Amino acid sequence: MTSLNGTTVGFIGLGLMGKPMARILHKAGAKMVVYNRTISVAEELALEGMNIATSPLEVADRADIII
């Protein structure tokens, strides 16, 4: 697996595909900024060390890469 250390990845949409993908990127070393319309989904990932954004615009402002 490629290391993403030092890269901030923004992830918008943490549904059936998004949440597992965000976890894989986080495991690869990326600093994650996540947003989802249902805040409880994002809060679950925050417990794993990811950062919650309050809007898609905030994700764009904070991330090097956006998915």
C-alpha positions as CSV (number, residue, x, y, z in Angstrom):
1,M,0.0,0.0,0.0
2,T,1.3,3.5,-0.9
3,S,1.9,5.9,2.0
4,L,-0.1,9.1,2.0
5,N,1.8,10.6,5.0
6,G,1.7,14.4,4.8
7,T,-1.3,14.5,2.5
8,T,-4.7,15.8,3.5
9,V,-7.5,14.1,1.7
10,G,-11.0,15.5,1.8
11,F,-13.9,13.1,1.5
12,I,-17.4,14.2,0.8
13,G,-20.1,11.5,1.1
14,L,-19.6,8.7,3.6
15,G,-22.2,6.2,2.3
16,L,-21.9,2.6,1.4
17,M,-18.7,3.2,-0.6
18,G,-17.4,6.4,0.9
19,K,-16.9,5.3,4.5
20,P,-14.8,2.2,3.7
21,M,-12.8,4.2,1.2
22,A,-12.1,6.9,3.8
23,R,-10.9,4.3,6.2
24,I,-8.5,2.8,3.7
25,L,-7.0,6.2,2.9
26,H,-6.7,7.0,6.6
27,K,-5.0,3.6,7.2
28,A,-2.5,4.5,4.4
29,G,-1.5,7.6,6.4
30,A,-3.6,10.4,5.0
31,K,-4.9,13.1,7.2
32,M,-8.6,12.9,6.6
33,V,-11.2,15.7,6.5
34,V,-14.7,14.2,6.1
35,Y,-18.1,15.6,5.4
36,N,-21.5,13.9,5.3
37,R,-25.0,15.3,5.5
38,T,-25.8,12.9,8.3
39,I,-23.4,14.1,11.0
40,S,-23.5,10.9,13.0
41,V,-21.8,9.0,10.2
42,A,-18.9,11.6,10.2
43,E,-18.8,11.5,14.0
44,E,-18.1,7.7,13.8
45,L,-15.0,8.4,11.7
46,A,-13.9,11.2,14.0
47,L,-13.6,8.6,16.8
48,E,-11.1,6.9,14.5
49,G,-9.0,10.1,14.2
50,M,-10.5,11.8,11.2
51,N,-11.5,15.4,11.2
52,I,-15.1,16.5,10.5
53,A,-15.9,19.5,8.2
54,T,-19.1,21.4,8.5
55,S,-19.6,21.8,4.8
56,P,-18.2,20.7,1.4
57,L,-16.6,24.1,1.1
58,E,-14.7,23.6,4.3
59,V,-13.5,20.2,2.9
60,A,-12.2,22.0,-0.2
61,D,-10.5,24.7,1.9
62,R,-8.7,22.2,4.1
63,A,-7.7,19.3,1.7
64,D,-5.0,18.8,-0.8
65,I,-7.1,16.2,-2.6
66,I,-10.9,15.9,-2.7
67,I,-12.9,12.8,-3.3
